[in-house]
Structures are given as C-alpha cells and as structure tokens.
C-alpha cells in the first residue's frame, strides 16, 4: 500500500510539472521581443472562427449515491484555439461536467458556473461533491454546467512555467537590464523566461487573460448546443462575465447573468493594488457598531459600543490584559479579534459582548471563540463529519496487501477505488476481496459491514485524491500581474489613505507589504494591459448578490458593478460574507430562482429582512 502511495505521489508531481508541456524536457527560450505589451482590454478577441468541438472525457469523479455517469452526470472537453487569431493553430481543451436536471420537466436553459480565483478548478472530485449539494435546489429545474477555464483544473494544457537554469536567468537578466536601464529581479527574469519558453511551444501566456476566457465561454456555449444559458459567476468569475457582457453585448445565447460576490471591472478602479477594498473594510468595521446601535436589544445591552471599544484600545495599548494561559492580550490582538480584521462573519454576533467583557477584564467570550465553543455558521461542506471509527477503517485498509507490480495495475486499483464513493457495502467487500492478497482485506471488509454506508468514503478521499491542484497559483499571479498591477497605486499613498481612514497601523503595514509581495516579478510579463476595459455593456438582465459583511468583495464593489450594468439589480444580503448562494440559507436561493424565472423583472428580496445579525446579549 505504501508503495502504491509513493507511485501515486510521483505520478501526481509529474502531472503538475509536465501537464502543460507536451514533453518534460528543458526549453531554451527565445528571448526576443520580451518588451511587447498586450494593449487595451477593449481589444477583446472574438469567438473562434471554427466550430468549437466537443469530445469525450471520462468522469473521473466521486459519484454520490444516485448519480450515474453518462446519465445524470456527463463529462467532456470543448476544444478552442489557444491563440484566437489563429483558429487552425495550437488548441486548448476546456474540461466540463454537466449535472442533468433532477425534475420531471426541466427548463431548456441551463446554468453555467463560472469559477473565481482566478485559477480555481471546479471539475475536481471534491469540488463536484460540494457543487452537487450547493446546486440541488436549482438543479431541480435546470441542468447545471461546470467548466475549467483555460490553464486550470482539468483543462489542457495546465498553465505551468518551466524551471529555468542559471544560464537562462543570467542571459535574460542581461537583456532586460539593457532594455529597462535597471537590473530585473530574479522573479522578473523567471517570468520573462516563462513567457518566451511557452510561446515557443505554441502556448503563449499572453493568451491567458480574462478577455480570452470570456471568448472561450462563448465557444463553450456554442459547442454544448443549448438554445440559451444563464451564467452564474463567483468572485473573479463575475469579472470574467462583465468582460463577456462588454465584448459580446446582448449575446443571444445569454439569457441572464448572476454576479455573486462581485469583483468588478474596470481594472483601474478595483484591483489588488488599490486601496478601495481596504477602505471598504474600514467602513464595514464601523458598520458593525452601527448595526448594534440600530438593534434595540443590542443597543440596550451595549450602549455607545464604539466609544467603549476606543477606550479599550487605549487601555490595552498602555496595559495589556493577562489571559488565563499567561499570554498578554494587546490592542492589536483586540483588532484581530473583531470584524473585518478577523473575517469570520459568524463572530460578529458575539462582538459587542466580547468588547463589553474585555472592558471589564473578562475573557470568557474571547476564550470560547478561540476554542471553537460557540456556534458559528459554516459554509457548506461536501464531506460532512467523518464517522468516529473512520480511523479504524483507514488503519484496516492500510493492512491490505496489493499486487501493484506496475503502473497499470496501480492505476486500475485507484480507478476502481474512486468509483466506490457512497457504494453499497457489498461492492466494497468485493473490491477488497479482488485486490487485497491472501485475505489481507478481511479486517477492512468486516468494518465496512459494521459501519453505515458512506463511512468508506474516508478511505477513498485519502487514497485517491484528485491529481490536479485546486488553485493554479501561477495562473493567479500571472493575471494579477498583467491585468491589475499596471493600474497599481503608489504604495506610500495607499498607506497614507488607509491611515487617514483610521485603519490600525499593523493592518496598514500588512496591506502595503502584501501589495509589494504580490507585485514581485510582474515586470517580467510582456503582455500587461495598457488601458482598462471601457464601461460599455449590453442590456442583458443581471442580478448582483453581495454580502453585507464580505471582507473580500465588499458591498462597494457591488455598487460599482450595478452602476455600469444597465439592467442590473443589486441585492445586499444581511449578515452574509463571501460566496452567497447556498451558504446563507434558503433566502438567496429563492431570490435567484425568482430572477431565473423572469429575468426582466426585479426579484423580490423581502426575505432578506429576516437575515439580520443575531447579536448575543445578556
């Protein structure tokens, strides 16, 4: 078994290193033209001139009970040109999964999920388990389609830079020094090498961009063959959809658009190197105090809470509070315990009581929160809580001796194991009998007979995890560099604005430090935008969902999006953070269902009135 796991780890590593390239060999880059720039985001490439083709792909998924490959779940690829100006050139395969509608009379316009990140793959095994749960109410009426954008997840090729050798780094560094009049950082040189190496292989990183992915999505819709689609984007996915609405205004295939937790265009207004999001966080910091003041019970129990907080900050700055474990609790620790410096939305309900207690030297609520002793709503989880005897089952499975003499036998065993998700115990016992030599699977088979159906999932998730990473960090960094860094603000001015807004010094230092770290290597990419996407869109109906307490994409971002989109309705969901659908009860789902029924009419959002913060009072 250990041998099997070692082989699997080796194969997974090779997949991650080699999947982008057709062969795992060093590539010597052509360092010419490293200074070229992509230009304006307005010059969005058109859908490909060829007919986007579908082709088969095995559903390498954990199939929950009741799901059947090629019946309730369909998998495949849609092939698109890598360079959209060269339709006969190198291609990319976009992996997709279709969850067929569960209702008797489904609508003919499916929902396409557009992922965030950027770089988040959604066709992965564990991700699909979550989405099957998350979309269950909407799936009753419509097919749900998931796909991995180019360069991520199970789409091919996987975007990954080769490792340069020292000779390459020196050569490119000398060339960039001559061009720029200054020495590049090692990260700058590495990214310039990546750009040229992959371009030479036919996969120029210049074609990893939001506007290209928007054109890919149009091709995907065309290839899948439905009459019309409803597009749902989350976080960065909302930016991709705004790019689509700009480049393809009033696209006939697009019936409606839902933007969940928007990270909107234009790039020069909202980006990771601008203070706007952090200034909005400071506004939300004050909003928690305002919410308590507007709640009669909270205001009565904790009057003038903001003044009490400010007094407590000054007190702790001069005399930290001693905790039961001997540690000191400082003014900075206080900030880190409240929203949004602690972004856990569920903690907000306890925040007034926490402040009032600490002002009296009482650490009860603080210790309870730190120890996880107070109920806090958690996002949906596909795996749920493992059976208490799962570790016994894992230990028993480790005793199974398998004949894995070659790669094919190892792959066969893993494929068979992956298909046992939620399987009947008899099927699991048959697997153990077939693959475990000399009866070594008997202890695991006995436990499978004793434990509830589904307990064996704990073995499957450990021994056949997906071989593809969930977030492509290189792609994420590349898009941040080429689409956001060109519009970065001066870091000193960013810090000054945050300080002026009342942001605590440690947080200002963190924000400025993060921005500096994220910009490392950005100058090495040769396809950065030179102007932002113009705010020109069609009139497709759009529903925007924003969490009132979303520290990642605050309500101010939803307002920016709504101001640009002519047919947009903005719903700010109280007591909600990032990623609204399915994480905050039935109300947001009902709003989406109303919108999908008649996108041209405003959805009724009155149900959100009951979603206020349930402050804990004495």
C-alpha positions as CSV (number, residue, x, y, z in Angstrom):
1,X,0.0,0.0,0.0
2,X,2.8,2.4,0.9
3,X,4.5,1.6,-2.4
4,X,1.2,2.4,-4.2
5,X,1.0,5.8,-2.4
6,X,4.6,6.6,-3.3
7,X,3.9,5.8,-7.0
8,X,0.8,7.9,-6.9
9,X,2.6,10.9,-5.4
10,X,5.3,10.6,-8.1
11,X,2.8,10.5,-10.8
12,X,0.8,13.5,-9.4
13,X,4.0,15.5,-9.2
14,X,4.9,14.6,-12.8
15,X,1.4,15.6,-13.9
16,X,1.7,19.0,-12.3
17,X,5.2,19.6,-13.8
18,X,4.5,18.1,-17.2
19,X,0.8,18.6,-18.0
20,X,1.4,22.0,-19.6
21,X,4.2,20.8,-21.8
22,X,4.0,18.1,-24.4
23,X,7.2,16.6,-23.1
24,X,9.1,17.1,-19.9
25,X,12.3,18.5,-21.4
26,X,14.2,21.7,-20.7
27,X,13.1,24.5,-23.0
28,X,15.7,27.2,-24.1
29,X,13.7,30.4,-24.5
30,X,13.9,32.7,-27.4
31,X,14.4,36.0,-25.5
32,X,13.5,38.3,-28.4
33,X,10.6,40.8,-28.0
34,X,10.3,40.4,-24.2
35,X,9.1,44.0,-24.1
36,X,5.9,43.7,-26.1
37,X,2.6,44.6,-24.4
38,X,-0.9,43.3,-25.0
39,X,-2.6,46.7,-25.1
40,X,-6.1,47.7,-24.1
41,X,-8.5,45.3,-22.6
42,X,-11.1,46.8,-25.0
43,X,-9.5,44.8,-27.9
44,X,-11.2,41.6,-26.9
45,X,-10.6,38.7,-29.2
46,X,-13.7,37.4,-31.0
47,X,-15.1,33.9,-30.7
48,X,-13.1,31.4,-32.8
49,X,-13.9,31.3,-36.5
50,X,-14.0,27.5,-36.4
51,X,-16.9,25.5,-34.9
52,X,-15.8,24.6,-31.3
53,X,-15.7,20.9,-31.0
54,X,-16.8,18.6,-28.2
55,X,-15.0,15.4,-27.4
56,X,-15.2,12.7,-24.8
57,X,-13.7,12.7,-21.3
58,X,-14.1,10.1,-18.6
59,X,-15.9,11.4,-15.5
60,X,-13.0,10.9,-13.1
61,X,-15.3,11.8,-10.2
62,X,-16.6,10.5,-6.9
63,X,-20.2,9.8,-7.7
64,X,-22.6,10.1,-4.8
65,X,-25.4,7.6,-4.4
66,X,-27.9,8.0,-7.2
67,X,-25.5,9.7,-9.7
68,X,-24.7,7.7,-12.8
69,X,-22.0,8.6,-15.3
70,X,-23.4,9.3,-18.8
71,X,-26.9,9.5,-17.4
72,X,-27.1,12.1,-14.5
73,X,-23.6,13.4,-15.0
74,X,-21.9,14.0,-18.3
75,X,-18.2,14.9,-18.9
76,X,-16.2,16.1,-21.8
77,X,-13.9,18.6,-23.4
78,X,-14.6,21.6,-25.7
79,X,-11.7,22.4,-27.9
80,X,-10.8,26.1,-28.5
81,X,-7.9,27.7,-30.2
82,X,-5.1,28.8,-27.9
83,X,-4.4,31.9,-30.0
84,X,-7.9,33.1,-31.1
85,X,-6.5,34.9,-34.1
86,X,-5.1,31.6,-35.3
87,X,-8.1,29.2,-35.4
88,X,-6.0,26.4,-37.1
89,X,-3.1,26.6,-34.6
90,X,-2.5,25.2,-31.2
91,X,-5.6,24.3,-29.2
92,X,-6.8,24.1,-25.6
93,X,-9.3,21.7,-24.2
94,X,-11.8,23.1,-21.7
95,X,-13.0,20.3,-19.3
96,X,-16.7,20.4,-18.4
97,X,-19.2,18.5,-16.3
98,X,-22.9,18.6,-16.7
99,X,-25.3,17.8,-13.9
100,X,-28.5,16.8,-15.5
101,X,-31.7,18.3,-14.1
102,X,-33.4,16.2,-11.5
103,X,-37.0,17.5,-12.0
104,X,-39.6,15.9,-14.3
105,X,-40.0,19.0,-16.5
106,X,-36.7,20.9,-16.6
107,X,-36.2,24.2,-18.4
108,X,-34.2,24.3,-21.6
109,X,-31.8,27.0,-20.4
110,X,-29.1,25.6,-18.1
111,X,-26.9,27.4,-15.6
112,X,-23.2,27.7,-16.3
113,X,-21.0,28.1,-13.2
114,X,-18.0,30.5,-13.8
115,X,-15.4,30.0,-11.1
116,X,-13.3,32.5,-9.2
117,X,-9.7,32.7,-8.1
118,X,-8.6,33.4,-10.8
119,X,-7.3,29.9,-11.2
120,X,-9.8,27.8,-9.3
121,X,-10.7,24.4,-10.9
122,X,-14.2,23.3,-10.4
123,X,-14.4,19.9,-12.1
124,X,-12.2,18.3,-9.4
125,X,-13.6,15.4,-7.4
126,X,-14.1,17.1,-4.1
127,X,-15.3,20.3,-5.7
128,X,-18.0,18.5,-7.6
129,X,-19.2,16.8,-4.4
130,X,-19.8,20.2,-2.9
131,X,-21.5,21.6,-6.0
132,X,-23.9,18.7,-6.2
133,X,-25.1,19.8,-2.8
134,X,-24.9,23.5,-3.4
135,X,-26.9,23.5,-6.6
136,X,-29.5,20.8,-5.6
137,X,-32.5,23.3,-5.4
138,X,-31.6,24.9,-8.8
139,X,-30.8,21.6,-10.4
140,X,-34.5,20.5,-9.9
141,X,-35.3,22.9,-12.8
142,X,-32.2,23.1,-14.9
143,X,-29.1,21.4,-16.0
144,X,-26.0,22.8,-14.2
145,X,-22.8,23.1,-16.2
146,X,-19.3,23.4,-14.7
147,X,-16.1,24.0,-16.7
148,X,-12.5,24.8,-16.0
149,X,-11.2,27.9,-17.7
150,X,-8.1,27.6,-19.8
151,X,-4.9,26.7,-17.9
152,X,-6.6,25.5,-14.8
153,X,-8.2,22.4,-13.2
154,X,-8.6,19.5,-15.7
155,X,-8.5,21.8,-18.7
156,X,-5.5,21.1,-21.0
157,X,-2.8,22.4,-21.1
158,X,-2.3,23.2,-17.4
159,X,-0.6,26.6,-17.2
160,X,2.8,26.0,-15.5
161,X,6.2,27.6,-16.0
162,X,9.3,25.5,-16.6
163,X,12.2,25.8,-14.2
164,X,14.9,28.0,-15.7
165,X,18.6,27.2,-15.3
166,X,21.1,29.7,-14.1
167,X,22.5,30.3,-17.7
168,X,19.0,31.2,-18.9
169,X,18.4,33.5,-15.9
170,X,21.7,35.3,-16.5
171,X,21.1,35.8,-20.2
172,X,17.6,37.2,-19.8
173,X,18.6,39.4,-16.9
174,X,21.3,41.0,-19.1
175,X,18.8,41.6,-21.9
176,X,16.2,43.1,-19.6
177,X,18.9,45.3,-17.9
178,X,19.8,46.6,-21.4
179,X,16.1,47.3,-22.2
180,X,15.0,48.7,-18.9
181,X,18.1,50.5,-17.8
182,X,17.9,48.7,-14.4
183,X,18.5,45.2,-13.1
184,X,15.4,42.9,-13.0
185,X,14.6,40.8,-10.0
186,X,15.1,37.1,-10.3
187,X,11.3,36.8,-10.4
188,X,11.1,39.3,-13.3
189,X,13.7,37.2,-15.2
190,X,11.9,33.9,-14.5
191,X,8.6,35.2,-15.7
192,X,10.2,36.6,-18.9
193,X,11.8,33.2,-19.5
194,X,8.4,31.5,-18.9
195,X,6.8,33.9,-21.4
196,X,9.2,33.1,-24.2
197,X,9.6,29.3,-23.4
198,X,5.9,28.6,-23.6
199,X,5.4,30.9,-26.6
200,X,8.0,28.8,-28.4
201,X,5.9,25.7,-27.6
202,X,2.7,27.3,-29.0
203,X,1.1,28.2,-25.7
204,X,1.9,31.9,-25.3
205,X,1.0,33.1,-21.8
206,X,-0.4,36.3,-23.5
207,X,-3.5,34.2,-24.3
208,X,-4.1,33.5,-20.6
209,X,-6.3,36.5,-20.0
210,X,-9.8,37.4,-18.8
211,X,-11.0,38.6,-22.2
212,X,-9.7,35.4,-23.9
213,X,-11.6,33.4,-21.3
214,X,-14.7,35.3,-22.0
215,X,-14.5,34.4,-25.7
216,X,-13.8,30.8,-24.7
217,X,-17.1,30.8,-22.7
218,X,-19.0,31.9,-25.8
219,X,-17.4,29.0,-27.7
220,X,-18.3,26.6,-24.9
221,X,-21.9,27.7,-25.0
222,X,-22.0,27.3,-28.8
223,X,-20.4,23.8,-28.6
224,X,-22.8,22.4,-25.9
225,X,-25.7,23.2,-28.1
226,X,-28.4,24.6,-25.7
227,X,-30.7,27.3,-27.0
228,X,-29.8,29.8,-24.2
229,X,-27.9,29.9,-21.0
230,X,-28.0,31.6,-17.5
231,X,-24.5,32.5,-16.4
232,X,-23.6,32.4,-12.7
233,X,-20.2,33.9,-11.7
234,X,-18.5,33.9,-8.3
235,X,-15.8,36.5,-7.3
236,X,-13.3,36.7,-10.1
237,X,-15.8,34.8,-12.2
238,X,-18.0,38.0,-12.1
239,X,-15.2,40.0,-13.7
240,X,-15.0,37.4,-16.5
241,X,-18.7,37.7,-17.0
242,X,-18.5,41.5,-17.1
243,X,-15.8,41.1,-19.7
244,X,-18.2,38.9,-21.7
245,X,-21.0,41.4,-21.4
246,X,-18.7,44.1,-22.7
247,X,-17.2,42.2,-25.6
248,X,-20.4,40.4,-26.7
249,X,-23.2,42.8,-25.7
250,X,-26.6,41.3,-25.9
251,X,-25.2,37.9,-26.9
252,X,-28.2,35.8,-28.0
253,X,-27.1,32.7,-26.1
254,X,-27.0,34.6,-22.7
255,X,-30.5,34.8,-21.2
256,X,-29.4,36.1,-17.7
257,X,-26.4,36.7,-15.5
258,X,-25.9,36.3,-11.7
259,X,-22.9,38.0,-10.2
260,X,-22.2,36.5,-6.7
261,X,-19.7,38.5,-4.6
262,X,-18.7,40.7,-7.5
263,X,-15.1,41.7,-8.2
264,X,-16.0,44.1,-11.0
265,X,-14.4,45.9,-13.9
266,X,-12.8,48.3,-14.7
267,X,-9.3,47.2,-13.7
268,X,-8.1,50.7,-12.8
269,X,-10.8,51.1,-10.1
270,X,-10.9,47.6,-8.5
271,X,-7.7,45.7,-8.2
272,X,-5.5,44.1,-5.6
273,X,-3.0,47.0,-5.7
274,X,-5.6,49.7,-5.0
275,X,-6.9,50.9,-1.5
276,X,-10.6,50.8,-2.4
277,X,-11.3,47.3,-1.0
278,X,-9.4,48.0,2.2
279,X,-11.1,51.4,2.7
280,X,-14.4,49.5,2.3
281,X,-13.2,47.1,5.1
282,X,-12.7,50.0,7.4
283,X,-16.3,51.2,6.6
284,X,-17.6,47.7,7.5
285,X,-15.6,47.9,10.7
286,X,-17.7,50.9,11.7
287,X,-20.9,49.3,10.3
288,X,-20.8,46.5,12.9
289,X,-21.1,49.2,15.6
290,X,-23.9,50.8,13.7
291,X,-25.8,47.5,13.4
292,X,-25.6,47.1,17.1
293,X,-26.8,50.6,17.7
294,X,-29.8,50.0,15.3
295,X,-30.7,46.8,17.1
296,X,-32.8,47.7,20.2
297,X,-31.7,44.7,22.3
298,X,-28.0,45.1,21.4
299,X,-28.1,48.9,21.9
300,X,-29.8,48.5,25.3
301,X,-27.3,45.9,26.4
302,X,-24.2,47.6,25.0
303,X,-24.8,51.3,24.6
304,X,-22.2,53.5,23.0
305,X,-20.2,50.5,21.9
306,X,-17.8,52.3,19.6
307,X,-16.7,54.6,22.4
308,X,-16.2,51.6,24.7
309,X,-14.1,49.9,22.0
310,X,-11.9,53.0,21.5
311,X,-11.4,53.3,25.3
312,X,-10.4,49.7,25.4
313,X,-7.9,50.1,22.7
314,X,-6.2,52.9,24.6
315,X,-6.3,50.9,27.8
316,X,-4.7,47.8,26.2
317,X,-2.1,49.9,24.5
318,X,-0.8,51.0,27.9
319,X,-1.6,47.9,29.9
320,X,-2.2,44.6,28.0
321,X,-4.7,42.1,29.6
322,X,-3.3,38.9,31.1
323,X,-5.0,35.8,29.7
324,X,-5.6,32.5,31.7
325,X,-2.7,30.8,29.7
326,X,-0.3,33.6,30.7
327,X,-0.2,35.3,27.3
328,X,-0.8,39.1,27.0
329,X,-3.8,40.4,25.1
330,X,-2.8,43.7,23.4
331,X,-4.6,46.4,21.5
332,X,-3.5,44.8,18.2
333,X,-5.0,41.4,19.5
334,X,-8.3,43.2,20.1
335,X,-8.4,44.4,16.5
336,X,-7.5,40.9,15.3
337,X,-10.5,39.6,17.2
338,X,-13.1,41.8,15.6
339,X,-14.6,42.1,12.1
340,X,-13.1,42.6,9.5
341,X,-9.6,42.1,10.9
342,X,-11.0,38.7,11.9
343,X,-13.1,38.0,8.8
344,X,-15.2,35.2,10.2
345,X,-18.7,36.6,9.7
346,X,-20.2,34.3,12.4
347,X,-18.1,36.0,15.1
348,X,-19.9,39.3,14.5
349,X,-22.9,38.2,16.6
350,X,-20.6,37.9,19.6
351,X,-18.6,41.1,19.0
352,X,-20.5,43.5,21.3
353,X,-20.4,41.1,24.2
354,X,-16.7,40.4,23.6
355,X,-15.9,44.1,23.8
356,X,-18.0,44.7,26.9
357,X,-16.5,41.8,28.7
358,X,-12.9,42.7,27.8
359,X,-13.5,46.2,29.1
360,X,-14.3,44.6,32.5
361,X,-11.2,42.3,32.3
362,X,-13.5,39.3,31.5
363,X,-12.1,36.9,28.8
364,X,-15.0,34.4,28.8
365,X,-16.3,35.0,25.3
366,X,-12.7,35.5,23.9
367,X,-11.6,32.1,25.1
368,X,-14.8,30.4,23.9
369,X,-14.3,31.9,20.4
370,X,-10.7,30.8,20.3
371,X,-11.6,27.3,21.4
372,X,-14.5,27.0,19.0
373,X,-17.0,26.6,21.8
374,X,-19.6,29.0,20.4
375,X,-21.9,28.1,17.5
376,X,-20.7,29.8,14.2
377,X,-22.4,29.1,10.9
378,X,-20.0,27.4,8.5
379,X,-20.1,27.2,4.7
380,X,-21.5,24.1,3.0
381,X,-19.2,21.1,3.2
382,X,-19.4,18.1,0.9
383,X,-17.7,15.7,3.2
384,X,-19.6,16.5,6.4
385,X,-18.4,14.9,9.6
386,X,-16.5,11.7,9.4
387,X,-17.7,8.7,11.2
388,X,-16.0,8.4,14.6
389,X,-14.5,5.0,13.6
390,X,-13.1,6.3,10.3
391,X,-9.5,6.0,11.5
392,X,-10.1,2.3,12.4
393,X,-11.2,1.8,8.8
394,X,-8.2,3.7,7.4
395,X,-5.8,1.5,9.5
396,X,-7.6,-1.7,8.4
397,X,-7.3,-0.6,4.7
398,X,-3.6,0.0,5.2
399,X,-3.2,-3.7,6.1
400,X,-4.4,-4.6,2.6
401,X,-1.6,-6.0,0.6
402,X,-2.0,-5.4,-3.1
403,X,-0.1,-6.6,-6.1
404,X,0.8,-3.3,-7.7
405,X,3.8,-4.5,-9.8
406,X,3.4,-1.9,-12.5
407,X,1.8,1.5,-13.2
408,X,-1.2,0.0,-15.0
409,X,-2.2,-2.2,-12.1
410,X,-1.8,0.8,-9.7
411,X,-4.0,2.9,-11.9
412,X,-6.6,0.2,-12.2
413,X,-6.8,-0.2,-8.5
414,X,-7.1,3.6,-8.0
415,X,-9.8,3.9,-10.6
416,X,-11.8,1.1,-9.1
417,X,-11.4,2.6,-5.6
418,X,-12.6,6.0,-6.8
419,X,-15.8,4.5,-8.1
420,X,-16.8,3.2,-4.7
421,X,-17.9,6.6,-3.3
422,X,-21.2,6.1,-1.4
423,X,-21.2,2.5,-2.7
424,X,-23.1,-0.4,-1.3
425,X,-21.1,-2.4,1.3
426,X,-21.3,-5.5,-0.9
427,X,-19.4,-3.7,-3.7
428,X,-16.7,-2.5,-1.3
429,X,-16.3,-6.0,0.1
430,X,-16.0,-7.3,-3.5
431,X,-13.2,-4.8,-4.2
432,X,-11.3,-5.7,-1.1
433,X,-11.6,-9.4,-2.0
434,X,-10.4,-8.8,-5.5
435,X,-7.4,-6.5,-4.8
436,X,-6.2,-7.5,-1.3
437,X,-3.9,-10.5,-1.4
438,X,-4.2,-13.6,0.9
439,X,-7.3,-12.3,2.7
440,X,-5.4,-9.1,3.9
441,X,-8.6,-7.1,3.2
442,X,-10.7,-9.1,5.6
443,X,-10.4,-6.6,8.6
444,X,-11.5,-3.7,6.4
445,X,-14.4,-5.8,4.9
446,X,-15.6,-6.6,8.5
447,X,-15.6,-2.9,9.4
448,X,-17.4,-2.0,6.2
449,X,-20.2,-4.5,7.2
450,X,-20.5,-2.9,10.7
451,X,-20.4,0.8,9.7
452,X,-23.0,2.9,7.9
453,X,-23.0,3.2,4.1
454,X,-20.7,6.1,3.2
455,X,-18.2,5.5,6.0
456,X,-15.7,4.0,3.5
457,X,-15.6,7.5,1.8
458,X,-13.0,8.4,4.4
459,X,-10.6,5.8,2.9
460,X,-11.3,7.0,-0.7
461,X,-10.7,10.7,0.0
462,X,-7.3,9.8,1.5
463,X,-6.0,7.3,-1.0
464,X,-7.3,8.6,-4.4
465,X,-7.3,12.4,-4.1
466,X,-7.5,14.4,-7.3
467,X,-4.2,14.7,-9.0
468,X,-4.7,18.3,-10.0
469,X,-4.3,21.2,-7.7
470,X,-7.5,23.2,-6.8
471,X,-6.0,26.6,-7.4
472,X,-3.4,27.3,-10.1
473,X,-1.3,29.8,-8.2
474,X,1.0,30.6,-11.2
475,X,-2.1,31.5,-13.3
476,X,-3.5,33.6,-10.4
477,X,-0.2,35.5,-10.1
478,X,0.1,36.0,-13.9
479,X,-3.4,37.5,-14.2
480,X,-2.8,39.7,-11.2
481,X,0.4,41.0,-12.7
482,X,-0.9,41.6,-16.3
483,X,-4.4,42.9,-15.5
484,X,-4.1,44.6,-12.1
485,X,-0.5,45.6,-11.4
486,X,-0.5,48.1,-14.4
487,X,-3.0,50.2,-12.5
488,X,-1.3,49.9,-9.1
489,X,-1.3,52.9,-6.8
490,X,1.7,54.3,-5.1
491,X,2.3,52.2,-2.0
492,X,3.1,55.2,0.2
493,X,-0.1,56.9,-0.9
494,X,-2.1,53.7,-0.3
495,X,-0.7,53.5,3.2
496,X,-1.4,57.2,3.8
497,X,-5.1,56.9,2.7
498,X,-5.6,53.8,5.0
499,X,-4.1,55.6,7.9
500,X,-6.2,58.7,7.3
501,X,-9.3,56.4,7.3
502,X,-8.5,55.1,10.8
503,X,-7.0,51.7,9.8
504,X,-4.8,50.4,12.6
505,X,-1.1,50.6,11.9
506,X,-0.4,46.9,11.9
507,X,-3.1,46.4,9.2
508,X,-1.7,49.3,7.1
509,X,1.7,47.6,7.3
510,X,0.2,44.3,6.3
511,X,-1.7,45.7,3.3
512,X,1.3,47.6,1.9
513,X,3.6,44.6,2.5
514,X,1.1,42.2,0.7
515,X,0.9,44.6,-2.3
516,X,4.7,44.8,-2.6
517,X,5.0,41.0,-2.4
518,X,2.3,40.4,-5.0
519,X,4.0,42.8,-7.4
520,X,7.2,40.8,-7.3
521,X,8.0,39.5,-10.8
522,X,5.2,41.4,-12.5
523,X,7.5,43.5,-14.7
524,X,8.7,40.2,-16.3
525,X,5.4,39.6,-18.1
526,X,5.4,41.1,-21.5
527,X,1.6,41.3,-22.1
528,X,0.3,43.7,-19.4
529,X,-2.8,45.8,-20.2
530,X,-2.1,49.5,-21.1
531,X,-5.7,50.7,-20.6
532,X,-8.7,49.4,-18.7
533,X,-11.8,47.8,-20.1
534,X,-14.3,50.5,-21.1
535,X,-17.6,50.6,-19.1
536,X,-19.8,49.7,-22.1
537,X,-22.2,46.8,-21.8
538,X,-25.3,45.4,-23.4
539,X,-28.7,45.2,-21.7
540,X,-28.7,41.5,-20.5
541,X,-30.6,41.2,-17.2
542,X,-28.2,40.9,-14.3
543,X,-28.7,40.0,-10.6
544,X,-25.9,41.1,-8.2
545,X,-25.7,39.4,-4.8
546,X,-23.3,41.0,-2.3
547,X,-22.7,40.0,1.3
548,X,-23.2,42.9,3.8
549,X,-20.1,41.7,5.7
550,X,-18.0,40.5,2.8
551,X,-14.4,41.4,3.6
552,X,-13.1,40.1,0.2
553,X,-15.5,41.8,-2.2
554,X,-17.4,44.4,-0.1
555,X,-20.8,45.9,-1.0
556,X,-19.0,48.9,-2.5
557,X,-17.9,46.5,-5.3
558,X,-21.5,45.5,-6.0
559,X,-22.4,49.2,-6.3
560,X,-19.6,49.7,-8.8
561,X,-20.9,46.8,-10.9
562,X,-24.5,47.9,-10.7
563,X,-23.7,51.5,-11.8
564,X,-22.2,50.1,-15.0
565,X,-24.7,47.5,-16.0
566,X,-28.0,49.0,-17.4
567,X,-30.2,46.0,-16.5
568,X,-28.7,45.2,-13.0
569,X,-30.5,44.6,-9.7
570,X,-28.3,44.7,-6.6
571,X,-29.3,42.8,-3.5
572,X,-27.1,43.2,-0.4
573,X,-27.6,40.2,1.8
574,X,-27.5,41.0,5.5
575,X,-25.2,39.0,7.9
576,X,-23.5,37.4,4.9
577,X,-19.9,37.2,3.7
578,X,-18.2,35.9,0.6
579,X,-20.0,33.4,-1.8
580,X,-23.7,33.8,-1.1
581,X,-25.5,31.0,-2.9
582,X,-26.2,28.0,-0.7
583,X,-24.0,29.3,2.2
584,X,-26.6,31.7,3.8
585,X,-29.9,29.8,3.9
586,X,-32.8,29.5,1.6
587,X,-33.5,33.2,1.0
588,X,-30.7,33.9,-1.5
589,X,-31.6,30.7,-3.4
590,X,-35.2,31.9,-3.6
591,X,-34.1,35.2,-5.0
592,X,-32.1,33.6,-7.7
593,X,-35.0,31.2,-8.6
594,X,-37.3,34.2,-9.0
595,X,-34.8,36.0,-11.1
596,X,-34.2,33.0,-13.4
597,X,-38.0,32.6,-13.8
598,X,-38.4,36.2,-15.2
599,X,-35.0,37.9,-15.5
600,X,-36.5,41.1,-16.9
601,X,-38.4,41.7,-13.6
602,X,-36.9,42.7,-10.3
603,X,-36.7,39.7,-7.9
604,X,-38.5,40.0,-4.6
605,X,-35.8,40.3,-1.9
606,X,-38.0,40.9,1.1
607,X,-36.9,37.6,2.7
608,X,-33.5,39.2,3.4
609,X,-35.2,41.4,6.1
610,X,-35.1,38.4,8.5
611,X,-31.4,37.9,8.0
612,X,-30.2,40.5,10.4
613,X,-27.2,39.8,12.7
614,X,-28.4,37.8,15.8
615,X,-26.4,39.7,18.4
616,X,-25.8,37.7,21.6
617,X,-27.0,39.8,24.5
618,X,-27.1,39.0,28.3
